[in-house]
Amino acid sequence: MNRIIIKENNRIIEVIVKGDLNIHNIDPMLNDYKRLITNNPEIIGINCTDLSSVDSSGLGALISMAKIAEKDNIDFYICELNKKVSTLFDISNLNKYFQIITLDEFRRISGQD
């Protein structure tokens, strides 16, 4: 089942993606994200621990989210890519565009450890 859960804690946003990130579920995620950005978070992490796959629309949504964060001087991280999704990021050179870290690193950076 595809689910996107957004957790907000102080000035930290964690977007948890479960299942697939694709054209069928990015619009609600982007709408929620744009709404949360108005709260001026400091750090955003996309938790990909349970991300099964991502299509081109999902990649576009992640790029859009990162650009919005960059424009507003918000630290933006992609966390815990599995091997399949990580390979896609490597092939498309997105591994050079995004800050990809472990979930433990995100917890440390955001003071949630």
MMTF fields as JSON, N, C-alpha, C and O atoms, coordinates in Angstrom:
{
  "mmtfVersion": "1.0.0",
  "mmtfProducer": "UNKNOWN",
  "numBonds": 451,
  "numAtoms": 452,
  "numGroups": 113,
  "numChains": 1,
  "numModels": 1,
  "chainsPerModel": [1],
  "groupsPerChain": [113],
  "chainIdList": ["A"],
  "bondAtomList": [4, 2, 8, 6, 12, 10, 16, 14, 20, 18, 24, 22, 28, 26, 32, 30, 36, 34, 40, 38, 44, 42, 48, 46, 52, 50, 56, 54, 60, 58, 64, 62, 68, 66, 72, 70, 76, 74, 80, 78, 84, 82, 88, 86, 92, 90, 96, 94, 100, 98, 104, 102, 108, 106, 112, 110, 116, 114, 120, 118, 124, 122, 128, 126, 132, 130, 136, 134, 140, 138, 144, 142, 148, 146, 152, 150, 156, 154, 160, 158, 164, 162, 168, 166, 172, 170, 176, 174, 180, 178, 184, 182, 188, 186, 192, 190, 196, 194, 200, 198, 204, 202, 208, 206, 212, 210, 216, 214, 220, 218, 224, 222, 228, 226, 232, 230, 236, 234, 240, 238, 244, 242, 248, 246, 252, 250, 256, 254, 260, 258, 264, 262, 268, 266, 272, 270, 276, 274, 280, 278, 284, 282, 288, 286, 292, 290, 296, 294, 300, 298, 304, 302, 308, 306, 312, 310, 316, 314, 320, 318, 324, 322, 328, 326, 332, 330, 336, 334, 340, 338, 344, 342, 348, 346, 352, 350, 356, 354, 360, 358, 364, 362, 368, 366, 372, 370, 376, 374, 380, 378, 384, 382, 388, 386, 392, 390, 396, 394, 400, 398, 404, 402, 408, 406, 412, 410, 416, 414, 420, 418, 424, 422, 428, 426, 432, 430, 436, 434, 440, 438, 444, 442, 448, 446],
  "bondOrderList": [1, 1, 1, 1, 1, 1, 1, 1, 1, 1, 1, 1, 1, 1, 1, 1, 1, 1, 1, 1, 1, 1, 1, 1, 1, 1, 1, 1, 1, 1, 1, 1, 1, 1, 1, 1, 1, 1, 1, 1, 1, 1, 1, 1, 1, 1, 1, 1, 1, 1, 1, 1, 1, 1, 1, 1, 1, 1, 1, 1, 1, 1, 1, 1, 1, 1, 1, 1, 1, 1, 1, 1, 1, 1, 1, 1, 1, 1, 1, 1, 1, 1, 1, 1, 1, 1, 1, 1, 1, 1, 1, 1, 1, 1, 1, 1, 1, 1, 1, 1, 1, 1, 1, 1, 1, 1, 1, 1, 1, 1, 1, 1],
  "groupList": [{"groupName": "MET", "atomNameList": ["N", "CA", "C", "O"], "elementList": ["N", "C", "C", "O"], "formalChargeList": [0, 0, 0, 0], "bondAtomList": [1, 0, 2, 1, 3, 2], "bondOrderList": [1, 1, 2], "singleLetterCode": "M", "chemCompType": "L-PEPTIDE LINKING"}, {"groupName": "ASN", "atomNameList": ["N", "CA", "C", "O"], "elementList": ["N", "C", "C", "O"], "formalChargeList": [0, 0, 0, 0], "bondAtomList": [1, 0, 2, 1, 3, 2], "bondOrderList": [1, 1, 2], "singleLetterCode": "N", "chemCompType": "L-PEPTIDE LINKING"}, {"groupName": "ARG", "atomNameList": ["N", "CA", "C", "O"], "elementList": ["N", "C", "C", "O"], "formalChargeList": [0, 0, 0, 0], "bondAtomList": [1, 0, 2, 1, 3, 2], "bondOrderList": [1, 1, 2], "singleLetterCode": "R", "chemCompType": "L-PEPTIDE LINKING"}, {"groupName": "ILE", "atomNameList": ["N", "CA", "C", "O"], "elementList": ["N", "C", "C", "O"], "formalChargeList": [0, 0, 0, 0], "bondAtomList": [1, 0, 2, 1, 3, 2], "bondOrderList": [1, 1, 2], "singleLetterCode": "I", "chemCompType": "L-PEPTIDE LINKING"}, {"groupName": "LYS", "atomNameList": ["N", "CA", "C", "O"], "elementList": ["N", "C", "C", "O"], "formalChargeList": [0, 0, 0, 0], "bondAtomList": [1, 0, 2, 1, 3, 2], "bondOrderList": [1, 1, 2], "singleLetterCode": "K", "chemCompType": "L-PEPTIDE LINKING"}, {"groupName": "GLU", "atomNameList": ["N", "CA", "C", "O"], "elementList": ["N", "C", "C", "O"], "formalChargeList": [0, 0, 0, 0], "bondAtomList": [1, 0, 2, 1, 3, 2], "bondOrderList": [1, 1, 2], "singleLetterCode": "E", "chemCompType": "L-PEPTIDE LINKING"}, {"groupName": "VAL", "atomNameList": ["N", "CA", "C", "O"], "elementList": ["N", "C", "C", "O"], "formalChargeList": [0, 0, 0, 0], "bondAtomList": [1, 0, 2, 1, 3, 2], "bondOrderList": [1, 1, 2], "singleLetterCode": "V", "chemCompType": "L-PEPTIDE LINKING"}, {"groupName": "GLY", "atomNameList": ["N", "CA", "C", "O"], "elementList": ["N", "C", "C", "O"], "formalChargeList": [0, 0, 0, 0], "bondAtomList": [1, 0, 2, 1, 3, 2], "bondOrderList": [1, 1, 2], "singleLetterCode": "G", "chemCompType": "PEPTIDE LINKING"}, {"groupName": "ASP", "atomNameList": ["N", "CA", "C", "O"], "elementList": ["N", "C", "C", "O"], "formalChargeList": [0, 0, 0, 0], "bondAtomList": [1, 0, 2, 1, 3, 2], "bondOrderList": [1, 1, 2], "singleLetterCode": "D", "chemCompType": "L-PEPTIDE LINKING"}, {"groupName": "LEU", "atomNameList": ["N", "CA", "C", "O"], "elementList": ["N", "C", "C", "O"], "formalChargeList": [0, 0, 0, 0], "bondAtomList": [1, 0, 2, 1, 3, 2], "bondOrderList": [1, 1, 2], "singleLetterCode": "L", "chemCompType": "L-PEPTIDE LINKING"}, {"groupName": "HIS", "atomNameList": ["N", "CA", "C", "O"], "elementList": ["N", "C", "C", "O"], "formalChargeList": [0, 0, 0, 0], "bondAtomList": [1, 0, 2, 1, 3, 2], "bondOrderList": [1, 1, 2], "singleLetterCode": "H", "chemCompType": "L-PEPTIDE LINKING"}, {"groupName": "PRO", "atomNameList": ["N", "CA", "C", "O"], "elementList": ["N", "C", "C", "O"], "formalChargeList": [0, 0, 0, 0], "bondAtomList": [1, 0, 2, 1, 3, 2], "bondOrderList": [1, 1, 2], "singleLetterCode": "P", "chemCompType": "L-PEPTIDE LINKING"}, {"groupName": "TYR", "atomNameList": ["N", "CA", "C", "O"], "elementList": ["N", "C", "C", "O"], "formalChargeList": [0, 0, 0, 0], "bondAtomList": [1, 0, 2, 1, 3, 2], "bondOrderList": [1, 1, 2], "singleLetterCode": "Y", "chemCompType": "L-PEPTIDE LINKING"}, {"groupName": "THR", "atomNameList": ["N", "CA", "C", "O"], "elementList": ["N", "C", "C", "O"], "formalChargeList": [0, 0, 0, 0], "bondAtomList": [1, 0, 2, 1, 3, 2], "bondOrderList": [1, 1, 2], "singleLetterCode": "T", "chemCompType": "L-PEPTIDE LINKING"}, {"groupName": "CYS", "atomNameList": ["N", "CA", "C", "O"], "elementList": ["N", "C", "C", "O"], "formalChargeList": [0, 0, 0, 0], "bondAtomList": [1, 0, 2, 1, 3, 2], "bondOrderList": [1, 1, 2], "singleLetterCode": "C", "chemCompType": "L-PEPTIDE LINKING"}, {"groupName": "SER", "atomNameList": ["N", "CA", "C", "O"], "elementList": ["N", "C", "C", "O"], "formalChargeList": [0, 0, 0, 0], "bondAtomList": [1, 0, 2, 1, 3, 2], "bondOrderList": [1, 1, 2], "singleLetterCode": "S", "chemCompType": "L-PEPTIDE LINKING"}, {"groupName": "ALA", "atomNameList": ["N", "CA", "C", "O"], "elementList": ["N", "C", "C", "O"], "formalChargeList": [0, 0, 0, 0], "bondAtomList": [1, 0, 2, 1, 3, 2], "bondOrderList": [1, 1, 2], "singleLetterCode": "A", "chemCompType": "L-PEPTIDE LINKING"}, {"groupName": "PHE", "atomNameList": ["N", "CA", "C", "O"], "elementList": ["N", "C", "C", "O"], "formalChargeList": [0, 0, 0, 0], "bondAtomList": [1, 0, 2, 1, 3, 2], "bondOrderList": [1, 1, 2], "singleLetterCode": "F", "chemCompType": "L-PEPTIDE LINKING"}, {"groupName": "GLN", "atomNameList": ["N", "CA", "C", "O"], "elementList": ["N", "C", "C", "O"], "formalChargeList": [0, 0, 0, 0], "bondAtomList": [1, 0, 2, 1, 3, 2], "bondOrderList": [1, 1, 2], "singleLetterCode": "Q", "chemCompType": "L-PEPTIDE LINKING"}],
  "groupTypeList": [0, 1, 2, 3, 3, 3, 4, 5, 1, 1, 2, 3, 3, 5, 6, 3, 6, 4, 7, 8, 9, 1, 3, 10, 1, 3, 8, 11, 0, 9, 1, 8, 12, 4, 2, 9, 3, 13, 1, 1, 11, 5, 3, 3, 7, 3, 1, 14, 13, 8, 9, 15, 15, 6, 8, 15, 15, 7, 9, 7, 16, 9, 3, 15, 0, 16, 4, 3, 16, 5, 4, 8, 1, 3, 8, 17, 12, 3, 14, 5, 9, 1, 4, 4, 6, 15, 13, 9, 17, 8, 3, 15, 1, 9, 1, 4, 12, 17, 18, 3, 3, 13, 9, 8, 5, 17, 2, 2, 3, 15, 7, 18, 8],
  "groupIdList": [1, 2, 3, 4, 5, 6, 7, 8, 9, 10, 11, 12, 13, 14, 15, 16, 17, 18, 19, 20, 21, 22, 23, 24, 25, 26, 27, 28, 29, 30, 31, 32, 33, 34, 35, 36, 37, 38, 39, 40, 41, 42, 43, 44, 45, 46, 47, 48, 49, 50, 51, 52, 53, 54, 55, 56, 57, 58, 59, 60, 61, 62, 63, 64, 65, 66, 67, 68, 69, 70, 71, 72, 73, 74, 75, 76, 77, 78, 79, 80, 81, 82, 83, 84, 85, 86, 87, 88, 89, 90, 91, 92, 93, 94, 95, 96, 97, 98, 99, 100, 101, 102, 103, 104, 105, 106, 107, 108, 109, 110, 111, 112, 113],
  "secStructList": [7, 7, 3, 3, 3, 3, 3, 3, 3, 6, 6, 3, 3, 3, 3, 3, 3, 3, 3, 3, 3, 1, 6, 6, 6, 2, 2, 2, 2, 2, 2, 2, 2, 2, 2, 2, 2, 6, 6, 7, 7, 1, 3, 3, 3, 3, 3, 3, 3, 3, 3, 3, 3, 3, 7, 2, 2, 2, 2, 2, 2, 2, 2, 2, 2, 2, 2, 2, 2, 2, 2, 6, 6, 7, 3, 3, 3, 3, 3, 7, 7, 7, 2, 2, 2, 2, 2, 2, 2, 2, 2, 6, 6, 6, 6, 6, 6, 1, 3, 3, 3, 7, 2, 2, 2, 2, 2, 2, 2, 6, 6, 7, 7],
  "xCoordList": [0.831, 0.0, 0.883, 1.876, 0.522, 1.267, 0.718, -0.481, 1.609, 1.214, 2.325, 3.509, 1.933, 2.88, 2.447, 1.326, 3.348, 3.068, 4.008, 5.214, 3.449, 4.273, 4.233, 3.169, 5.433, 5.565, 6.244, 7.237, 5.698, 6.277, 6.591, 5.721, 7.841, 8.288, 9.144, 10.274, 8.591, 9.265, 9.524, 8.578, 10.765, 11.083, 11.692, 12.469, 11.317, 11.799, 10.603, 9.585, 10.741, 9.709, 10.316, 11.394, 9.612, 10.014, 8.865, 7.742, 9.166, 8.186, 8.52, 9.578, 7.616, 7.838, 7.08, 5.858, 7.812, 7.207, 7.192, 8.237, 6.004, 5.851, 5.258, 4.248, 5.886, 5.408, 6.058, 7.274, 5.251, 5.758, 5.537, 4.552, 6.449, 6.286, 6.092, 7.03, 4.854, 4.552, 3.489, 3.033, 3.114, 2.165, 0.838, 0.117, 0.516, -0.768, -0.805, -1.887, 0.353, 0.324, 1.173, 1.317, 1.735, 2.597, 1.832, 2.306, 0.661, -0.061, -0.426, -0.175, -1.015, -1.305, -0.031, -0.028, 1.041, 2.295, 2.823, 3.233, 2.817, 3.319, 2.448, 2.964, 1.143, 0.247, 0.521, 0.604, 0.66, 0.979, 2.338, 2.509, 3.286, 4.643, 4.629, 5.237, 3.942, 3.88, 3.203, 3.582, 2.213, 1.543, 2.496, 2.548, 3.245, 4.163, 5.342, 5.873, 5.751, 6.871, 6.558, 7.461, 5.288, 4.914, 5.191, 5.185, 5.435, 5.767, 7.258, 7.723, 8.007, 9.443, 10.269, 10.957, 10.213, 11.059, 12.537, 12.886, 13.381, 14.826, 15.375, 16.312, 14.78, 15.303, 14.139, 13.096, 14.342, 13.363, 14.095, 15.142, 13.524, 14.082, 13.014, 11.895, 13.364, 12.47, 12.915, 13.952, 12.122, 12.45, 12.028, 10.837, 13.001, 12.748, 12.97, 13.154, 12.954, 13.178, 12.25, 12.68, 10.981, 9.985, 9.566, 8.498, 10.399, 10.119, 10.472, 11.625, 9.483, 9.701, 10.234, 11.18, 9.616, 10.035, 9.604, 8.738, 10.218, 9.897, 9.902, 10.802, 8.89, 8.865, 9.343, 9.735, 9.311, 9.819, 9.03, 9.601, 7.735, 6.932, 7.366, 7.428, 7.664, 8.153, 9.496, 9.732, 10.387, 11.687, 11.494, 12.148, 10.587, 10.297, 9.766, 10.118, 8.916, 8.377, 9.49, 9.516, 10.407, 11.524, 12.41, 12.862, 12.652, 13.452, 12.736, 13.358, 11.436, 10.643, 10.705, 10.875, 10.567, 10.63, 12.0, 12.094, 13.05, 14.405, 14.621, 15.26, 14.098, 14.25, 13.509, 14.017, 12.318, 11.557, 12.342, 12.45, 12.887, 13.673, 14.906, 15.221, 15.594, 16.805, 16.475, 17.205, 15.387, 14.97, 14.716, 14.989, 14.194, 13.874, 14.969, 14.743, 16.156, 17.298, 16.989, 17.344, 16.325, 15.987, 16.894, 17.058, 17.483, 18.301, 17.375, 16.387, 17.697, 16.847, 17.668, 18.73, 17.161, 17.881, 16.984, 15.781, 17.59, 16.962, 17.605, 18.83, 16.769, 17.292, 16.94, 15.817, 17.922, 17.737, 17.204, 16.158, 17.911, 17.52, 17.879, 18.984, 16.944, 17.279, 18.137, 18.32, 18.65, 19.588, 18.955, 19.589, 17.715, 17.039, 16.857, 17.169, 16.357, 16.124, 17.452, 17.601, 18.406, 19.727, 20.387, 21.03, 20.225, 20.771, 20.152, 20.852, 18.848, 18.166, 18.727, 18.946, 18.957, 19.531, 20.938, 21.309, 21.728, 23.083, 23.065, 23.808, 22.227, 22.151, 21.73, 22.239, 20.804, 20.291, 21.1, 20.733, 22.188, 23.073, 22.387, 22.899, 21.253, 20.575, 21.311, 21.1, 22.173, 22.972, 23.909, 24.384, 24.174, 25.014, 24.181, 24.713, 22.891, 22.006, 21.479, 21.393, 21.129, 20.545, 21.607, 22.638, 21.336, 22.139, 21.494, 20.425, 22.143, 21.605, 22.359, 23.58, 21.597, 22.194, 21.395, 20.316, 21.94, 21.208, 20.169, 20.247, 19.222, 18.207, 18.836, 18.418, 19.835, 20.55, 21.223, 21.184, 21.842, 22.47, 21.424, 21.657, 20.271, 19.203, 18.737, 18.525, 18.579, 18.154, 19.178, 18.807, 20.468, 21.522, 21.488, 21.521, 21.423, 21.423, 20.226, 20.344, 19.076, 17.853, 17.63, 16.626, 18.569, 18.464, 17.408, 16.897, 17.077, 16.039, 16.609, 15.864, 17.91, 18.493, 18.438, 18.893],
  "yCoordList": [-1.173, 0.0, 1.247, 1.31, 2.224, 3.469, 4.455, 4.727, 4.98, 5.983, 6.999, 6.669, 8.222, 9.28, 9.912, 10.403, 9.892, 10.426, 11.602, 11.499, 12.703, 13.875, 14.155, 14.353, 14.168, 14.464, 15.813, 16.106, 16.614, 17.921, 18.013, 17.796, 18.337, 18.433, 19.69, 19.737, 20.703, 22.001, 22.522, 22.796, 22.66, 23.194, 22.115, 22.4, 20.866, 19.71, 19.033, 18.773, 18.75, 18.007, 16.702, 16.687, 15.613, 14.309, 13.787, 13.622, 13.53, 12.967, 11.492, 11.14, 10.633, 9.191, 8.642, 8.769, 8.031, 7.487, 5.965, 5.331, 5.393, 3.933, 3.445, 3.97, 2.445, 1.911, 2.631, 2.82, 3.033, 3.669, 5.178, 5.655, 5.907, 7.343, 7.558, 7.441, 7.873, 7.943, 8.99, 9.708, 9.056, 10.059, 10.003, 10.999, 8.862, 8.692, 9.267, 9.483, 9.518, 9.996, 11.234, 11.632, 11.847, 13.005, 14.3, 15.149, 14.468, 15.735, 16.019, 17.124, 15.051, 15.337, 15.61, 16.465, 14.889, 15.091, 16.502, 17.186, 16.941, 18.276, 19.366, 20.379, 19.16, 20.144, 20.264, 21.371, 19.124, 19.144, 19.79, 20.561, 19.473, 20.006, 21.531, 22.232, 22.035, 23.49, 24.183, 25.293, 23.538, 24.099, 24.129, 25.122, 23.054, 22.981, 23.935, 24.409, 24.216, 25.128, 26.52, 27.247, 26.879, 28.202, 28.342, 29.458, 27.225, 27.261, 27.499, 27.468, 27.738, 28.033, 26.974, 27.285, 25.731, 24.704, 24.969, 25.695, 24.377, 24.489, 23.302, 23.438, 22.129, 20.888, 20.044, 19.932, 19.455, 18.526, 17.25, 17.284, 16.125, 14.827, 13.98, 13.87, 13.386, 12.457, 11.051, 10.566, 10.409, 9.088, 8.035, 7.796, 7.419, 6.453, 5.011, 4.124, 4.769, 3.435, 2.415, 1.316, 2.774, 1.85, 2.222, 1.815, 2.992, 3.348, 2.171, 1.743, 1.649, 0.485, 0.892, 0.292, 1.918, 2.375, 3.815, 4.328, 4.447, 5.831, 5.96, 5.451, 6.647, 6.867, 8.288, 9.016, 8.677, 9.994, 11.12, 12.16, 10.926, 11.94, 12.076, 13.183, 10.948, 10.97, 11.665, 12.433, 11.393, 12.075, 13.572, 14.378, 13.939, 15.351, 16.024, 17.167, 15.317, 15.872, 16.096, 17.126, 15.145, 15.299, 16.479, 17.234, 16.631, 17.762, 19.073, 20.033, 19.11, 20.304, 20.648, 21.81, 19.637, 19.853, 20.393, 21.298, 19.838, 20.296, 21.738, 22.516, 22.1, 23.475, 24.466, 25.552, 24.099, 24.961, 25.152, 26.267, 24.064, 24.131, 25.014, 25.851, 24.82, 25.604, 27.095, 27.927, 27.426, 28.823, 29.459, 30.642, 28.669, 29.17, 28.88, 29.015, 28.481, 28.192, 27.132, 27.275, 26.074, 24.953, 23.783, 23.475, 23.131, 21.945, 20.81, 20.527, 20.158, 19.116, 17.846, 17.861, 16.739, 15.476, 14.351, 14.329, 13.431, 12.165, 11.114, 11.013, 10.331, 9.391, 7.944, 7.637, 7.071, 5.619, 5.099, 4.451, 5.378, 4.803, 3.324, 2.938, 2.495, 1.087, 0.937, 1.897, -0.243, -0.46, -0.162, 0.456, -0.594, -0.394, 1.099, 1.557, 1.84, 3.27, 4.017, 4.967, 3.598, 4.216, 4.083, 5.017, 2.933, 2.717, 3.688, 4.241, 3.894, 4.856, 6.264, 6.992, 6.645, 7.955, 8.058, 9.1, 6.981, 6.977, 7.115, 7.922, 6.339, 6.352, 7.726, 8.196, 8.359, 9.659, 10.832, 11.992, 10.528, 11.52, 12.362, 13.416, 11.918, 12.642, 12.497, 13.285, 11.491, 11.328, 12.526, 12.771, 13.267, 14.46, 15.702, 16.703, 15.64, 16.783, 16.812, 17.874, 15.641, 15.538, 15.224, 14.622, 15.644, 15.205, 13.916, 13.943, 12.795, 11.482, 10.99, 10.838, 10.743, 10.348, 9.203, 8.854, 8.629, 7.58, 8.246, 9.439, 7.463, 7.974, 8.353, 9.32, 7.588, 7.923, 9.29, 10.084, 9.563, 10.867, 11.986, 13.042, 11.742, 12.744, 12.994, 14.143, 11.953, 12.099, 12.921, 13.754, 12.673, 13.426, 14.904, 15.796, 15.15, 16.519, 17.302, 18.477, 16.641, 17.327, 17.32, 17.843, 16.726, 16.7, 15.753, 15.938, 14.729, 13.78, 12.463, 11.504, 12.404, 11.123, 10.913, 9.881],
  "zCoordList": [0.0, 0.0, 0.0, 0.725, -0.806, -0.883, 0.143, 0.182, 0.966, 1.949, 2.108, 2.033, 2.326, 2.623, 3.932, 4.06, 4.9, 6.234, 6.46, 6.24, 6.894, 7.163, 8.655, 9.241, 9.263, 10.688, 10.835, 10.168, 11.707, 11.972, 13.456, 14.299, 13.769, 15.147, 15.276, 14.79, 15.935, 16.024, 14.619, 13.88, 14.245, 12.916, 12.023, 11.112, 12.313, 11.568, 10.898, 11.538, 9.596, 8.869, 8.38, 7.785, 8.639, 8.115, 7.266, 7.744, 5.995, 5.071, 4.914, 4.393, 5.364, 5.308, 4.11, 4.024, 3.188, 1.974, 2.087, 2.237, 2.013, 2.093, 0.78, 0.311, 0.194, -1.082, -2.238, -2.259, -3.199, -4.418, -4.369, -3.805, -4.956, -5.132, -6.623, -7.411, -6.998, -8.431, -8.724, -7.835, -9.967, -10.431, -9.68, -9.624, -9.11, -8.434, -7.018, -6.473, -6.418, -5.04, -4.765, -3.609, -5.8, -5.531, -5.275, -4.521, -5.886, -5.711, -4.257, -3.776, -3.537, -2.123, -1.314, -0.429, -1.616, -0.906, -1.162, -0.224, -2.413, -2.742, -2.111, -1.639, -2.103, -1.486, 0.013, 0.545, 0.691, 2.123, 2.367, 3.311, 1.523, 1.643, 1.513, 2.322, 0.503, 0.298, 1.47, 1.842, 2.047, 3.221, 4.415, 5.14, 4.622, 5.756, 5.622, 6.626, 4.406, 4.166, 4.721, 5.135, 4.726, 5.235, 6.728, 7.249, 7.432, 8.859, 9.099, 10.238, 8.009, 8.076, 8.792, 9.764, 8.33, 8.967, 8.687, 7.756, 9.495, 9.302, 8.53, 7.743, 8.763, 8.194, 7.679, 8.323, 6.506, 5.93, 5.549, 4.902, 5.961, 5.587, 4.925, 5.425, 3.806, 3.113, 3.506, 3.052, 4.352, 4.875, 3.847, 3.645, 3.21, 2.143, 2.594, 1.759, 3.898, 4.437, 3.785, 3.437, 3.62, 3.063, 1.642, 1.186, 0.941, -0.451, -1.347, -1.392, -2.057, -2.927, -4.297, -4.807, -4.891, -6.212, -6.411, -5.702, -7.38, -7.711, -9.231, -9.898, -9.781, -11.223, -11.518, -10.606, -12.785, -13.173, -12.504, -12.177, -12.299, -11.612, -10.16, -9.624, -9.526, -8.153, -8.045, -7.113, -9.01, -9.025, -9.208, -8.546, -10.118, -10.346, -9.093, -8.801, -8.349, -7.106, -6.091, -5.418, -5.974, -5.038, -5.427, -4.566, -6.717, -7.198, -6.886, -6.431, -7.132, -6.837, -5.346, -4.977, -4.502, -3.061, -2.651, -1.822, -3.232, -2.908, -3.354, -2.645, -4.517, -5.015, -4.126, -3.848, -3.682, -2.772, -1.481, -0.97, -0.961, 0.277, 0.084, 0.931, -1.032, -1.295, -1.38, -0.842, -2.05, -2.193, -0.826, -0.624, 0.105, 1.443, 2.473, 3.675, 2.0, 2.883, 3.935, 5.105, 3.498, 4.367, 4.002, 2.821, 4.997, 4.743, 4.326, 5.003, 3.202, 2.615, 2.44, 1.817, 3.001, 2.952, 2.443, 2.702, 1.723, 1.356, 2.258, 2.327, 2.95, 3.946, 3.602, 3.201, 3.769, 3.708, 2.374, 2.331, 1.302, 0.009, -0.029, 0.353, -0.492, -0.673, -1.928, -2.677, -2.151, -3.256, -4.617, -5.473, -4.819, -6.101, -6.404, -7.503, -5.433, -5.641, -5.692, -6.461, -4.887, -4.898, -6.274, -6.754, -6.894, -8.233, -9.23, -10.079, -9.13, -10.001, -9.796, -10.764, -8.546, -8.26, -8.843, -9.383, -8.738, -9.287, -10.808, -11.368, -11.471, -12.932, -13.453, -14.47, -12.751, -13.201, -12.627, -12.815, -11.935, -11.311, -10.236, -9.86, -9.746, -8.678, -7.352, -6.43, -7.256, -6.049, -5.859, -4.75, -6.931, -6.837, -6.526, -6.045, -6.797, -6.579, -5.141, -4.524, -4.617, -3.288, -2.245, -2.547, -1.009, 0.122, 0.615, 1.224, 0.352, 0.713, 1.944, 1.928, 3.016, 4.28, 4.889, 4.409, 5.949, 6.668, 7.578, 7.868, 8.008, 8.926, 10.271, 10.908, 10.693, 11.932, 11.819, 12.759, 10.663, 10.463, 10.503, 11.09, 9.875, 9.899, 11.334, 11.722, 12.109, 13.495, 14.295, 15.122, 14.036, 14.718, 14.302, 15.15, 12.993, 12.462, 12.984, 13.33, 13.039, 13.434, 14.952, 15.437, 15.698, 17.147, 17.675, 18.779, 16.885, 17.283, 17.794, 17.993, 18.005, 18.449, 19.922, 20.415]
}
